[in-house]
C-alpha cells in the first residue's frame, strides 16, 4: 500500500532522528498534528544535544508543530534509547541516534531493547571529527610528548569521557596503542566532562569538535591530534591527524616509529529503512 505522506515526511524530517516502527495507519495520517518529542540520551550542551536543538527548531518551522528536546542522560545513551523504544509507536517520540547508540550493543551484555529491531532509522544528519585535547597546564604540545609524560606518570593522568560507550573508546584505543596508563573518568555527557577539563580537574579528553572547537580557538584547550586519517580543515590545520602522529610503543618521544594505526570516524546518523534505495537517504 502506498502511503501518501511517506515521501513528505522523509523530505521534511531530513535530520530528525530515529523512531520506533510506525503502524501503517499512523504513517498514513497527517503528521504531525501535535507536539513531537526528540529524546537525546546525553546531557545538555553536548554534540547530540546541539544537533537536536538545531534540527528541532528547523522542523518546528517547517512542520508547524513544536519539536521539544528532552535530555535523558545516562548509560552511555541507553536510557534515552530505551525511553523511545517503550514509547507508543506513533512517530511522536523520536531519538537522536549517535555513534554510541549502535556501539553500545557490543559494550553491554544485557540491554532491554534491540536497536536494529526496535528502532527504524529516518535520516543521516551529520558527520564530525573527534579530537584529542589537553588542559593548557599539561606540559605537552604534541602526541609523542604526551606519551612520554604519561609513561613517566602512570596512573596520574585522568582521561575524561562523556560516558562508557563510543564516547570513551577513542581513549581506550589510544591506551592500547601506546601502552600508557590513563585513569578513565566517565561523565553523563560530553558537556560536563568538558567543564571539568576546562577547570583543570581532568587532563585529557577525546571530545567532538562540535563542542570543543571554540575552546581550542580561544586557547582554553590544546589540541594534539584528530581521530581521522586527514587533518581537520575547520580549525586543526596545525595539528596532526591520527595517521600522521602514529602512536607507538617504542621509546617515549620517538616520532619515527611506524606501528599500526586505525581510523576512527563518527557520525550521528540514521536513514529510514525502505525497499527502495532512493528513499534510504535524504
N, C-alpha and C positions, 0 to 999 in steps of 0.2 A: 504494500500500500504506500503510495507516495504521500509524504507529509507536507502540507502546503507551506508551513513556516520553518521547515528544516534549514533550507538554504539561507533564509533571512536571519535565523538565529546564529548560524555559523559566521555569517558576514559581520554581524553586529557584535558578536561576543568574541571577537578575534583576539582576545587576550584575557578572557575571564579566568578560566582555571579548569578544574575537572569536577564533574558532578556525578552523583550516583546514577545508575542506569535508569532512564525515564521510561515510563509506560507509553505505549503508542497513543493512548488517549491524552495523556498530559502533554506530549510533544505536539499534538495536533491543535491544542488550544493557543490562543493569542498569548504571547509571552513578552515581557512579564506584565501581570495585572496588579501586582503588589510588590512591596519592597523585597529585595533579594539580599541574602547574607553571603559574604565571602569570608570563609574561615581561613585564618593564617595560623599555622602551627608553631609560630615563633613570636618572640617578644616584639613590641612596637619599636620602630626605628631601624630594624634590620632590612636587608635587601628584599626579602619576601614581602614584608610589610609595606615598604616603599612602593614596590611594583603593584601591590594590591590596591593601594590608595590611588595611585595614578590611573589604573585601569577602572577602578570603581567610579571615579569621577567621570571618566570618559563614557563609560557605559550608562551612567545616570543621565548624562546629557543627551546621549543618542536614543535611549530607550524610554525616557520619561518616567522612570521609577528609581527610587533610591537604592543604591548598592552599598550596603552597610558592612564595614570591615570589622570583623570580630577576631581578636587575638586569643588563641588557645595554646600558649607555650607549654613545653614540657615533653619529655620522652623523645627528644630529637625530632619533633614534629608529629609523633604518633598520636598524641592526644587530639590534635586538630583533625587528623585524618579519620580517626575513629568517630569523632563527632559528626563528620559529614556522612560516613558510611551508615550511621544509625539514624540519620535524618530521613524524613519522608522523601522518596524518590520522585519529587515533583519539579526539580530544577530551581528551587528557591533557596537551596543551601549549596554553595559552591566551595571548592577547595582550591587555594593557590598551591599547586603541587610544585615542589622543588626537587633538586637532585637528591636531597636527603630522603624524600618520601619514597623513592624507589630503592635506594641503597639500604634503607632500614630493613628490608625483607631479608637481607643477608647478615645483618648485625644482631637481630633479635630472634631468639628461638621461638618465642610464643607471642603472636600478635592476634588480636581479636578481629582481624579482618584480613582479606586477601586483596592486596592493592590492584592486581591485574583483573581480578574477578569483580570486585565491588565498586571500582571507580571507572567511569567512562571518560576518557580524555576529550577535550574540546579544541584547544589550540595552543601552539607554542608562542610564547610572548617575549622571551629574552634569552640571551646568552652572554655571560660575563666572566671575567677573569678573577682568579683569586691571587692574592699577593702575600708574600712573607714580609711582615713588618715587625720592627722592634721599637721599644721606647727609646727616645734620643739619649737617655742616660747610659744605654748599653755601649760599651767600648768597641763596637763592631760596626763596620761600614760595608763590608762585603761578606758573602757567604763563607768563604774559607776562614775568615777571621772569626765568624760566629761559631763555626765548627770547632776551631781551636780553643776558643773561650769556653764553649760548652764542655769539651773534653777535660779542660783544666778545672772545671767546676761542676762535676757530675752531681745531679740531683738538686742543684741550687737554682736552676733557671725554670721559671714557671711558664708553661705554654697554655694560653687561654684558648678556648673554642666556644662556639655557640651551642654546644651540646654534643652528646655522644651519638653521632650519626655521621653523615657525609661531611659535617662541619668540622670534624676532627681528624678525618682520615689523611688529610694533607700533612698534618704534623706527624702522625704516626708513620706515614711513609717516609718522611724526612728522617725520622729517628732510625728507621730500619736501614735506610740507605747510607747513613753517616755513622751509625753506631754511637750516637750521643744519648745521654740520659736526661730527658726533659720531663718535668712534672706536669702532667695534664690537669688543667683546672677547667672543668666544663661549666658553662652558664646556660641559662634558659633563653638563648638567643645571642646573636652577634652584637646587638646594641649594648647590653650590659657588660659583655666581655670587653668591648672596645672602651667603655667608660673606665674600667679598671686598668686597661693598658695605658690609656691616656694619663691616668693618675699615677702610673708607675707601680701599681700593685702587682702586676704581672709583667713579664718581659718580652714575650714574643707571641705572635698570633698569625693565622693564615686567613684573614677575612676577605670578603668580596670587595672588589674595587668600588662597587656601588656605594658602600658605606664608609670606605676608608680614603677615597680619593682626595677629599678636601683637607683632611688631616695631614696627608702626605705633602700636598702642595703648600700647606701652611707651615710645614716643618715640625709639626707636633708628633709625627710618626716618621720613622726612617724605613723606606722600602729597600729590601735586599734582593728580592727576585720575584718574578711572577711564575705562576704554575703552568703556563702554556709553553709551547715549543718555540714561540717567537716573542719578541719584545712587545710590550703594550704600547700602542701609539697614543692612547689618551693622556697618559701622564708619566709613564715609566720609561721613557726613551733612553734614560741614562742608566737604567737598571738592567741586569742580566736576565735572561729567560731561564726556564728550568733546564733547557738543553745546553745553554752556554755556560752555566755555572755548575755543571755536573757535580753532585755531591759525591764525596769519596770517603773511603775507609783508610786511605793512606795517611801519611804523617800530617798532623794538623797544619793548616795553612798551605798545603800543597795544592796548587791550582792547575797542575799539568796532568793530573790523573784522568783516565778515561773510563770510568766504570759505567754500569748500566744506568740508563735514565728512563723515566716513564713520563708520559704526557698525561696531564690531568685537565679535563675540560668540564666546565659546569654549565648547566642550563636550567632555568626554571621553565618547565615546559608542559605541554601536552597537546595532542591532536586528536580530534574526535574519531572514534573507530567507525569505519564505513567500508562497504564492499566496493565503493567507487573511489579510485585513487584521487580523483580531483577534489574530493571532499575531506581528505585527510589532513590538509593544511590550509592555513589562511595567511 
